[in-house]
Amino acid sequence: MNEKQIDLVQASFEMVRPIADQAAETFYQRLFEIAPHYRSLFKHDMKKQGAMLMSTLGLAVGSLKNLETILPAVRALGKRHAGYGVTAEHYQPVAEAFLWTLEYYLGEDFTPELKEAWVAAYMTLAGAMIAAAEEEAIPA
């Protein structure tokens, strides 16, 4: 990611932050429309899950300029997700639902350039999570 992309992602996240609970609920609704079988991966209160998602996302987005500071936590998150049964294939529908949610709430502010920036951010974070999970799965 370049500096401009990071700035775009951070600024747009600040636009969503005031409606974080609503955006999280919309995200999960969209995710379950795209991939209904994912619902079984979520055993807990979805309101709490949404709050945790937005909190974690806020931390990650806020740290994009110092990615190395959060990579250990991102990698640990990837390993935890693998323990819940999440595989690399699960990340694509999540990306689709997340980008759809951003476009839904940001409307015309969700430009192709902003979408590209969010894709880069997602690929960076998800890539680290997937790599960590795959390393964990490799027998020693």
N, C-alpha and C positions, 0 to 999 in steps of 0.2 A: 504494500500500500504506500502511496505517496502522501505527502503532507496535505495536499489539497483534498484528497479522498478522506483522510482522517478528519479534517475540518468539516467536511460535508456530513459525514456520519455523525460526528459529535453534535453539530448544530441541529440536524434533523431529529436526533434522539431527544434533544431538549424540547423540541416541539411536541413529541409524543409523551414525554415524562408526565405532564399534568393529567393525562388520561391513561396512565400506565395500567391500571386495573382493568379498564374497559378494553384497552388494546390487547392485553394478555388474554382476556376472555374471548375476544374476536379471533385471536391467533389460534387458540385451541379449538374453537368451533370450526375454523377453516381447516385445520390439520385433520380433525376427525371426519370432515367431509371428504377430504382428499384420500385419507388413509384410515378408514374406520377401525381397522384392526389395531391401530396404535393405541386406542383407548385402553386396552388391556395392560399397557406399560405404565399406566398412571393409576396407582393404588390409593393415593392420598387425596385430600381435599383440594379441588382444582383452584379454588380461590387462593389458598396458600401457595399452591404450585405456581400460579400466575404471578403472585407477589415475589416469590423466590426467583422466577425467571427474569422479571424486570429488574430486580435488584442486582442479580448477577450480570445481566446485560449492561446495566448502567455502570457497574464497576469495570467491566471489560471495555466498553466504549470509552469511558473516561481515561483508561490506561493505554489506549492505542499508540500514543506517542512514546510510551515507555513499555512496549510490549514485553520485553524481557522480565519486567517485574511481576507480570501476572501469568506468564507461561507456565510456571510450576503449578499454579492453581488450575489453569485451564487443562493441563495434562491430567491432573488428579481428577478433575470433573469428567474427563473422557473415560478414565478407568472406572469411575463410579458408574457412569452410564452403561458401560459394557457389563458391569455386574448386574444391572437391571434388565439385561437382554438386548440392549441397543447395539445394532451393528452399523457398519459403514453405510449400508444401503438405507438406513433410516434417515440419514442426514439430508438427502435430496428433497423428500416431501416436506421436511421441516423448513428448509430454505424456501421452498415454494410458498408455503403457508405464511412464513414470516414476511417475505417480500410482498405478498398479496396484502397482508395486514398494513404494512407501511404505506403502500399505494392507496389503500382504502382511506386511511386517516390523513395522509399528507396531500392527497388529491393532486392538483397540478404542480405542487411543489416537489412531487416525486418524479423528477426528470430522469431521462436516460443516464445522465451523468451521475445522479445520486444513486440510481439503481446499481450502476457499475461499482460505485464506491461501497455500497452495502454488500454486494456480491463479494468484493475483495475482502471486506472485513469478515464476512461469514466464512469464506473459504480459509482465511488465515486461522481463525479460531477453531472452526470445525476440523480443519486439517490437523491441528495440534492435538485435538481430542481424539481423532481417529488414529493417528500415529501412536499415541500413548496406549490406547486400548489394544491396538494390534501388537505392540511390544509386550504388553502384559499377557497376551494370549500365546505368545511364542514360548514353547517349553524350553527350559534351560538344559 
